[in-house]
Amino acid sequence: MVHDLPGVGEHLHDHVDVVQVVDAPDLTDLFGLSMAGMVRTVKGIFEWRKHRRGMLTTNFAEAGGFVRSRPEEPVPDLQFHFVIGKLVDHGRKTVFGHGYSCHVCLLRPQSRGRVQLASADPMQPPQVDPNFLAERDDMDRMVRGFKLMRRLLGQPALAGYGGRELPASAIAQTDEEIEQFIRNHGDTIYHPVGSCRMGNGPMDVVDAQLRVHGTEGLRVVDASVMPRIVGGNTNAPTIMIAEKAADMIRAAAH
């Protein structure tokens, strides 16, 4: 032990996310496991290698939006991501056929988790508890978001393709059933922040220069220093943190 800093690993939070998946067999232009899909993918490989164009230029999440879960919200509290394939378990589960998916994620969660050491062995993986949906307000917003997402996917522009929501979520119709689906299937969208929070309080880890309190010559430069998660994707803000830190480190060296 060099310095006991109790805030290290606390205040972990993330954009909890849940996905609604729609089966649309006739949409073979979308990504999917089928004979037609395999032919299109092979063709796409050659298009990309030769011309840098074609279906493999996609980022898969081709559309998105920020919405309010109810009109009285002052700013959007939810984000949608529309995916051109049937995305189940982050794509780790093999799903045959074609279709599309939509994520809804909570932008400003109130729930807080933690990262802890499992033992004194530094090679042992840490214990990570995201503590998703511990606060009732987080779940209420996710339920409203799920219902908005279902309405969006049911609009005429998409309904004309004859897609059907997969049974896992389709059976969830009441608020209580939707809540249970979210608890069973909600997961990270890979935006964890906060476990080395910036501030001057007793549970804060770094100062405004990203220097670790009570320790010389050590800074933390990543998304963990965010006191509160941003209302959107964390990639660009994390790049900004790194650019700012590089400037501060250079200035300190002079």
C-alpha positions, 0 to 999 in steps of 0.5 A, a space after each residue: 500500500 502506497 496511499 489509501 484512496 477510498 474513492 478508487 473504483 467507486 462511482 462506476 456507471 455506464 449507459 445501460 442498454 437493451 435491444 429489440 430485434 426484428 426478424 424480416 426474412 425478405 430484407 436480404 439486402 441487410 446483413 444476415 446468415 443465409 445463402 443470399 447473405 453469404 453471396 452478398 458478403 463475398 461480393 462486398 469483400 471484393 468491392 471493398 478491396 478493389 474500390 473501397 465501397 460496397 456493403 462492408 463500408 457500413 458501421 452497422 449502426 447506421 442511424 441513431 437519435 436522441 429522444 426524451 422519454 416524456 415531453 416534460 424532460 428538459 433534454 434528451 435522456 435516451 439514445 437510439 441506435 439502429 442496426 442493419 442486422 439481428 443483434 443478439 447478445 452483442 453479436 456473440 450469438 449466431 442468429 440465422 436469417 435477416 432483420 434489423 435491431 434497435 438499441 435504447 440506452 439511458 443517457 444519464 443513469 443515477 445508479 452507481 457500481 464499483 470496481 474492486 480487487 478480488 485479492 492481493 494477486 495483481 494478476 487476478 481479474 478485478 470484481 466489477 459490479 455495474 449495479 445497473 438499474 439499482 435506482 427506480 428512476 433508471 428503470 422507469 426511463 428504460 421502460 418508457 424508452 422501450 415502448 418508444 422504440 417499439 412505436 418507432 419500429 412499428 411505423 409505416 416506413 418499416 412495417 411495410 417490410 413485414 418484420 416481426 419482433 422476436 418472441 423474447 421481447 414481443 411477449 413483454 407487453 405490460 410495463 411489468 413484463 417490459 421491466 422484466 425483459 430489461 432486467 433479463 437482457 439489459 447490458 453495457 453499451 461499453 461506455 463505463 466511466 467514473 471509477 477514478 472520479 475528478 474532484 476535490 472531495 474525500 471520495 474523488 481520485 484525481 484533481 483538475 490536472 488529472 493528478 492522483 490525490 496524495 501521490 506524486 508523479 501519477 495521473 489517470 487519463 481515461 474515461 474513468 475520471 469523468 465525474 458524471 457520464 456524458 449524454 452521448 457516446 464517450 469516444 470523442 470526450 475521452 479523446 478530448 480528455 487525452 488531448 487536454 492531458 497531453 497539453 497539461 503534461 507538456 506544460 508541466 515539463 517546461 
